[in-house]
Amino acid sequence: MSHLSILPTVLRDAHCLASSLEAMGFTPRWGGVVRGFDPDQQPVLIRVALSSGLEIGWQRQHDGRLALVGDLQRLSQTNTLSALLGRLTRTYAAHRALIEAQLDPALATATVLASPPVLEGPTALDDPTALGGPLGWPEAMLLAP
């Protein structure tokens, strides 16, 4: 029998999380609960429905971080949880960087690390995930240490 798990993450900005989820094609809903098997449910700040019919959400922890809430046992059976969290981490990082650059443009700098690869067919402009995620950024750790 599955149950809801609560996993701490490094995410703190709920509005950035919501805009990241929207950029990924989800429709975030504020408030409510994520349900597991009766009577298992947890209140959340933000939640989204996945294509599998399951929901995941995030709730604020005492230290200000957002913890992931969901039936991780059932989600892991679809082999999409790891990919989803990796994509969310990259999207959130890109959105946070843009927010911080807007807050203090003097601190915003850019460094070209390598020439972009030449792609045949769809490009990163057509599909932002063509290079592995927004801006081709490497995957960061989502779960807190």
Buried (B, 14 or more C-beta within 10 A) or exposed (E): EBEBBBBBBBBBBBEBBBBBBBBBEBEBBEEBBBBBEEEBBBEBBBBBEBEEEBBBBBBBBEEEBBBBBBBBEBBEEEEBBEEBBBBBBBBBBBBBBBEEBEEEEEEEEEEEEEEEEEEEEEBBEEEBBBBBBBEBBEBEEBEEE
